């Protein structure tokens, strides 16, 4: 169905331009990795679906009374050439980071977090200068190379465990073996129960104080299966009882309002199994616009 054309209602999807030039404030890059996922999926269809979903929204934030397009220059760098090659993808990400003040990777499965963090580390001088915050129901410290292993891979590559904060870890979504591994790594865990007792502002502040200590560059991994299954039906591993759509949007906005956060990713959506109303990819598009708002407020 064709979308209504109104010159007084510019669409966010048109704002992320493939021809943007000059100083780029925020940019998208697609990473269509999916072949090594634990659960077979078509997550490679997701970057295009999120871009299409952005056409459903404007760049005007009513709450903050700002139009992101008036403040930020936005670009779309397209998709990486070989998303299953983590080393090549990390190199492309490093190059992209030198062209924008904030890079947002559209997955693809959660294996892209390894490439993203490695690319960020290369751009800032090493893993010791990077902190990582994950919004995820899972620890992702399995053996091998898959969407269940990026955190273990990063630890083995040299990212200190004490630089990592995992928010939203869910009951019955992990095992004692991997929970013990995370503790041994020194990773800080903020589980779903704490999200019920502490405010989102308290959670965000605590995570940023750890990951961004000593002015480290912070990478934010937004695994959409941290949300309740009712709002993310296109996330195969989402469970009942996760974050609401509004909680996710608020938490992402709070975290990316900190200038130490240099890059984020959105992962674990299989657009091919989304609901008819496209609620998962539409939520991902809104997450992008929450990030854009936070960056616009920083620039004002």
ZALO-359731 format. One record per residue (C-alpha): residue number from 1; x, y, z. Coordinates in Angstrom, 3 decimals. Example, Ala and Ser with C-alpha at 12.3 -4.5 7.8 and 13.67 -1.06 7.14 Angstrom:
BEGIN
[atom 1; [12.300; -4.500; 7.800]]
[atom 2; [13.670; -1.060; 7.140]]
REM end
This chain:
BEGIN
[atom 1; [0.000; 0.000; 0.000]]
[atom 2; [1.402; 3.382; -1.010]]
[atom 3; [2.017; 5.838; 1.805]]
[atom 4; [0.283; 9.202; 1.730]]
[atom 5; [2.468; 12.029; 0.474]]
[atom 6; [2.256; 15.206; 2.569]]
[atom 7; [4.982; 17.862; 2.142]]
[atom 8; [4.292; 19.050; 5.679]]
[atom 9; [4.908; 15.562; 7.151]]
[atom 10; [8.463; 14.516; 6.142]]
[atom 11; [9.260; 10.872; 6.731]]
[atom 12; [12.174; 9.613; 8.815]]
[atom 13; [13.046; 7.033; 6.190]]
[atom 14; [13.857; 9.774; 3.713]]
[atom 15; [16.005; 11.579; 6.275]]
[atom 16; [18.607; 8.784; 6.386]]
[atom 17; [20.088; 9.659; 3.012]]
[atom 18; [22.495; 7.573; 0.964]]
[atom 19; [23.857; 10.802; -0.529]]
[atom 20; [24.448; 12.759; 2.705]]
[atom 21; [27.734; 14.623; 2.819]]
[atom 22; [29.737; 16.840; 5.158]]
[atom 23; [29.693; 16.147; 8.888]]
[atom 24; [27.425; 13.153; 9.536]]
[atom 25; [25.870; 13.094; 13.006]]
[atom 26; [24.188; 9.680; 12.837]]
[atom 27; [24.368; 6.904; 10.271]]
[atom 28; [22.889; 3.476; 9.622]]
[atom 29; [24.792; 0.456; 8.364]]
[atom 30; [23.212; -2.920; 7.636]]
[atom 31; [24.875; -6.160; 8.718]]
[atom 32; [22.787; -9.035; 7.377]]
[atom 33; [24.488; -11.883; 9.284]]
[atom 34; [22.297; -14.916; 9.989]]
[atom 35; [23.949; -18.123; 8.772]]
[atom 36; [25.608; -19.173; 12.053]]
[atom 37; [22.576; -18.525; 14.283]]
[atom 38; [21.576; -21.219; 16.760]]
[atom 39; [17.981; -21.030; 15.506]]
[atom 40; [17.694; -20.953; 11.691]]
[atom 41; [16.286; -17.605; 10.611]]
[atom 42; [16.037; -14.984; 7.884]]
[atom 43; [17.460; -12.106; 9.900]]
[atom 44; [19.207; -10.987; 6.716]]
[atom 45; [15.831; -9.544; 5.644]]
[atom 46; [15.678; -7.244; 8.646]]
[atom 47; [17.824; -4.196; 7.767]]
[atom 48; [15.674; -3.526; 4.691]]
[atom 49; [12.494; -4.041; 6.715]]
[atom 50; [13.605; -1.567; 9.394]]
[atom 51; [14.476; 1.005; 6.743]]
[atom 52; [10.993; 0.581; 5.290]]
[atom 53; [9.446; 0.904; 8.754]]
[atom 54; [11.198; 4.263; 9.202]]
[atom 55; [8.925; 5.579; 6.455]]
[atom 56; [6.023; 5.167; 8.897]]
[atom 57; [7.395; 7.847; 11.226]]
[atom 58; [8.367; 11.505; 11.220]]
[atom 59; [11.452; 13.139; 12.728]]
[atom 60; [9.434; 15.291; 15.161]]
[atom 61; [9.692; 14.402; 18.872]]
[atom 62; [6.618; 15.786; 20.585]]
[atom 63; [7.923; 15.243; 24.118]]
[atom 64; [11.186; 17.094; 23.553]]
[atom 65; [9.715; 19.565; 21.073]]
[atom 66; [12.524; 19.079; 18.566]]
[atom 67; [12.758; 17.941; 14.974]]
[atom 68; [15.812; 15.693; 14.674]]
[atom 69; [16.193; 16.559; 11.003]]
[atom 70; [16.647; 20.229; 11.877]]
[atom 71; [19.590; 19.454; 14.156]]
[atom 72; [21.319; 16.339; 12.810]]
[atom 73; [22.632; 15.236; 9.445]]
[atom 74; [21.694; 11.583; 8.939]]
[atom 75; [23.110; 9.087; 6.452]]
[atom 76; [22.616; 5.500; 5.363]]
[atom 77; [25.898; 3.750; 4.527]]
[atom 78; [24.120; 0.729; 3.036]]
[atom 79; [24.996; -2.872; 3.938]]
[atom 80; [28.422; -4.365; 4.594]]
[atom 81; [29.738; -6.555; 1.774]]
[atom 82; [30.272; -9.849; 3.618]]
[atom 83; [28.310; -9.871; 6.882]]
[atom 84; [29.281; -13.439; 7.791]]
[atom 85; [32.990; -12.510; 7.779]]
[atom 86; [33.503; -10.950; 11.204]]
[atom 87; [36.985; -9.623; 10.505]]
[atom 88; [35.996; -7.938; 7.240]]
[atom 89; [32.873; -6.508; 8.853]]
[atom 90; [34.882; -5.089; 11.755]]
[atom 91; [37.147; -3.369; 9.252]]
[atom 92; [34.169; -1.846; 7.409]]
[atom 93; [32.722; -0.647; 10.707]]
[atom 94; [36.013; 0.973; 11.672]]
[atom 95; [35.987; 2.878; 8.409]]
[atom 96; [32.366; 3.910; 8.848]]
[atom 97; [33.039; 5.243; 12.350]]
[atom 98; [35.497; 7.769; 10.942]]
[atom 99; [32.695; 9.174; 8.771]]
[atom 100; [30.030; 9.707; 11.442]]
[atom 101; [29.699; 10.820; 15.053]]
[atom 102; [27.343; 7.928; 15.846]]
[atom 103; [26.949; 4.628; 13.998]]
[atom 104; [23.933; 2.351; 14.301]]
[atom 105; [24.265; -1.189; 12.935]]
[atom 106; [21.110; -2.970; 11.808]]
[atom 107; [21.304; -6.745; 12.179]]
[atom 108; [21.157; -9.479; 11.443]]
[atom 109; [21.675; -11.742; 14.400]]
[atom 110; [23.624; -11.006; 17.566]]
[atom 111; [26.899; -12.298; 16.129]]
[atom 112; [27.341; -8.787; 14.669]]
[atom 113; [28.062; -7.410; 18.152]]
[atom 114; [31.519; -8.969; 18.028]]
[atom 115; [32.303; -7.229; 14.732]]
[atom 116; [30.837; -3.958; 15.974]]
[atom 117; [32.843; -3.837; 19.184]]
[atom 118; [36.035; -4.857; 17.393]]
[atom 119; [35.504; -2.113; 14.823]]
[atom 120; [34.898; 0.461; 17.549]]
[atom 121; [37.979; -0.731; 19.438]]
[atom 122; [40.156; -0.323; 16.354]]
[atom 123; [38.889; 3.231; 15.903]]
[atom 124; [39.670; 4.306; 19.488]]
[atom 125; [42.943; 2.491; 20.136]]
[atom 126; [42.084; -0.924; 21.558]]
[atom 127; [39.638; -2.974; 23.598]]
[atom 128; [40.936; -1.520; 26.868]]
[atom 129; [39.360; 1.770; 25.791]]
[atom 130; [35.911; 0.256; 25.155]]
[atom 131; [32.945; -0.519; 27.395]]
[atom 132; [29.942; -2.618; 26.414]]
[atom 133; [26.319; -2.482; 27.551]]
[atom 134; [23.960; -5.203; 26.366]]
[atom 135; [20.168; -5.104; 26.520]]
[atom 136; [19.550; -8.816; 26.248]]
[atom 137; [17.695; -11.698; 27.852]]
[atom 138; [20.758; -13.903; 27.268]]
[atom 139; [24.422; -13.917; 28.286]]
[atom 140; [25.752; -14.887; 24.822]]
[atom 141; [28.885; -16.601; 26.139]]
[atom 142; [28.499; -19.964; 24.412]]
[atom 143; [31.394; -21.725; 22.704]]
[atom 144; [31.895; -21.484; 18.959]]
[atom 145; [30.854; -18.648; 16.650]]
[atom 146; [27.136; -17.896; 16.563]]
[atom 147; [24.577; -15.406; 17.815]]
[atom 148; [25.065; -17.031; 21.217]]
[atom 149; [28.809; -16.390; 21.456]]
[atom 150; [29.783; -12.729; 20.825]]
[atom 151; [30.448; -11.831; 24.465]]
[atom 152; [32.715; -14.842; 24.976]]
[atom 153; [34.519; -14.013; 21.733]]
[atom 154; [35.084; -10.443; 22.893]]
[atom 155; [36.414; -11.588; 26.266]]
[atom 156; [38.841; -13.939; 24.525]]
[atom 157; [39.880; -11.117; 22.186]]
[atom 158; [40.835; -8.989; 25.186]]
[atom 159; [37.769; -7.004; 26.272]]
[atom 160; [37.900; -6.951; 30.096]]
[atom 161; [34.811; -8.504; 31.641]]
[atom 162; [34.541; -5.683; 34.145]]
[atom 163; [33.917; -3.304; 31.223]]
[atom 164; [30.692; -5.164; 30.345]]
[atom 165; [27.196; -4.608; 31.775]]
[atom 166; [24.339; -6.918; 30.803]]
[atom 167; [20.842; -5.493; 31.365]]
[atom 168; [17.650; -7.556; 31.219]]
[atom 169; [19.037; -11.061; 31.725]]
[atom 170; [15.953; -13.239; 32.068]]
[atom 171; [15.037; -16.209; 34.250]]
[atom 172; [14.907; -19.577; 32.454]]
[atom 173; [16.645; -18.129; 29.385]]
[atom 174; [20.205; -19.155; 30.364]]
[atom 175; [21.894; -21.989; 32.237]]
[atom 176; [23.869; -22.207; 35.476]]
[atom 177; [26.967; -23.171; 33.451]]
[atom 178; [26.902; -19.930; 31.462]]
[atom 179; [25.856; -17.860; 34.455]]
[atom 180; [28.947; -19.149; 36.270]]
[atom 181; [31.067; -18.322; 33.211]]
[atom 182; [29.775; -14.743; 33.232]]
[atom 183; [30.604; -14.407; 36.934]]
[atom 184; [34.100; -15.757; 36.330]]
[atom 185; [34.576; -13.202; 33.538]]
[atom 186; [33.698; -10.389; 35.960]]
[atom 187; [30.734; -9.189; 33.888]]
[atom 188; [28.186; -7.005; 35.710]]
[atom 189; [24.628; -8.349; 35.453]]
[atom 190; [21.433; -6.314; 35.958]]
[atom 191; [18.704; -8.921; 35.708]]
[atom 192; [15.026; -8.547; 34.890]]
[atom 193; [14.094; -8.518; 38.593]]
[atom 194; [16.218; -5.431; 39.231]]
[atom 195; [14.491; -3.696; 36.347]]
[atom 196; [11.262; -4.092; 38.296]]
[atom 197; [12.667; -2.579; 41.501]]
[atom 198; [14.944; 0.219; 40.246]]
[atom 199; [13.999; 3.100; 37.976]]
[atom 200; [15.193; 3.077; 34.389]]
[atom 201; [17.206; 6.219; 35.151]]
[atom 202; [18.988; 4.403; 37.995]]
[atom 203; [19.670; 1.404; 35.757]]
[atom 204; [21.070; 3.536; 32.935]]
[atom 205; [23.235; 5.610; 35.277]]
[atom 206; [24.685; 2.514; 36.943]]
[atom 207; [25.467; 0.849; 33.607]]
[atom 208; [27.119; 3.938; 32.146]]
[atom 209; [29.219; 4.476; 35.271]]
[atom 210; [30.691; 0.998; 34.810]]
[atom 211; [31.005; 0.687; 31.031]]
[atom 212; [32.059; 4.304; 30.503]]
[atom 213; [34.482; 4.581; 33.406]]
[atom 214; [37.684; 6.488; 32.573]]
[atom 215; [35.994; 7.985; 29.506]]
[atom 216; [35.816; 4.683; 27.659]]
[atom 217; [33.939; 4.632; 24.337]]
[atom 218; [30.715; 2.695; 24.957]]
[atom 219; [29.037; 0.261; 22.578]]
[atom 220; [25.328; -0.473; 23.130]]
[atom 221; [24.004; -3.841; 21.982]]
[atom 222; [20.200; -3.768; 21.680]]
[atom 223; [19.108; -7.382; 21.367]]
[atom 224; [15.384; -7.013; 20.771]]
[atom 225; [14.570; -10.304; 22.489]]
[atom 226; [15.045; -8.436; 25.768]]
[atom 227; [11.448; -7.335; 25.160]]
[atom 228; [8.224; -9.146; 25.940]]
[atom 229; [7.271; -11.580; 23.203]]
[atom 230; [3.980; -9.764; 22.667]]
[atom 231; [5.794; -6.685; 21.336]]
[atom 232; [8.584; -8.519; 19.469]]
[atom 233; [6.981; -11.547; 17.771]]
[atom 234; [9.763; -11.512; 15.164]]
[atom 235; [12.378; -12.325; 17.823]]
[atom 236; [12.578; -16.138; 18.010]]
[atom 237; [14.114; -16.151; 21.510]]
[atom 238; [11.878; -13.506; 23.137]]
[atom 239; [9.937; -14.722; 26.171]]
[atom 240; [6.827; -13.540; 28.006]]
[atom 241; [7.778; -11.107; 30.760]]
[atom 242; [10.433; -9.045; 29.008]]
[atom 243; [10.591; -5.274; 28.665]]
[atom 244; [7.624; -3.395; 27.294]]
[atom 245; [8.044; -1.382; 24.106]]
[atom 246; [7.949; 1.834; 26.107]]
[atom 247; [10.499; 0.601; 28.655]]
[atom 248; [12.897; -0.295; 25.833]]
[atom 249; [12.476; 3.090; 24.178]]
[atom 250; [13.038; 4.951; 27.448]]
[atom 251; [16.083; 2.899; 28.408]]
[atom 252; [17.712; 3.317; 24.994]]
[atom 253; [17.054; 7.059; 25.102]]
[atom 254; [18.647; 7.358; 28.545]]
[atom 255; [21.725; 5.359; 27.571]]
[atom 256; [22.405; 7.089; 24.253]]
[atom 257; [22.032; 10.532; 25.830]]
[atom 258; [25.564; 9.992; 27.149]]
[atom 259; [28.277; 11.232; 24.729]]
[atom 260; [30.506; 8.279; 25.631]]
[atom 261; [28.117; 5.988; 23.721]]
[atom 262; [29.602; 5.971; 20.201]]
[atom 263; [27.865; 3.054; 18.540]]
[atom 264; [24.856; 0.763; 18.900]]
[atom 265; [23.349; -2.227; 17.165]]
[atom 266; [19.833; -3.638; 16.844]]
[atom 267; [19.801; -7.419; 16.562]]
[atom 268; [17.885; -10.708; 16.705]]
[atom 269; [14.875; -9.734; 14.596]]
[atom 270; [13.736; -12.073; 11.832]]
[atom 271; [11.537; -9.766; 9.779]]
[atom 272; [10.179; -12.700; 7.765]]
[atom 273; [8.171; -13.919; 10.782]]
[atom 274; [6.956; -10.555; 12.059]]
[atom 275; [3.264; -10.022; 12.759]]
[atom 276; [1.053; -8.659; 9.995]]
[atom 277; [1.223; -5.186; 11.549]]
[atom 278; [5.037; -5.297; 11.530]]
[atom 279; [5.219; -4.416; 15.215]]
[atom 280; [8.776; -5.680; 15.761]]
[atom 281; [10.428; -3.767; 12.928]]
[atom 282; [8.300; -0.718; 13.737]]
[atom 283; [9.573; -0.811; 17.313]]
[atom 284; [13.139; -1.065; 15.977]]
[atom 285; [12.497; 2.020; 13.838]]
[atom 286; [11.257; 3.902; 16.889]]
[atom 287; [14.378; 2.847; 18.810]]
[atom 288; [16.436; 4.465; 16.042]]
[atom 289; [14.455; 7.680; 16.421]]
[atom 290; [14.857; 7.645; 20.207]]
[atom 291; [18.618; 7.443; 19.663]]
[atom 292; [18.440; 10.266; 17.140]]
[atom 293; [16.555; 12.414; 19.646]]
[atom 294; [19.171; 11.797; 22.329]]
[atom 295; [21.958; 12.753; 19.949]]
[atom 296; [20.071; 15.864; 18.849]]
[atom 297; [19.652; 16.961; 22.462]]
[atom 298; [23.401; 16.497; 22.981]]
[atom 299; [24.157; 18.684; 19.984]]
[atom 300; [21.793; 21.543; 20.959]]
REM end
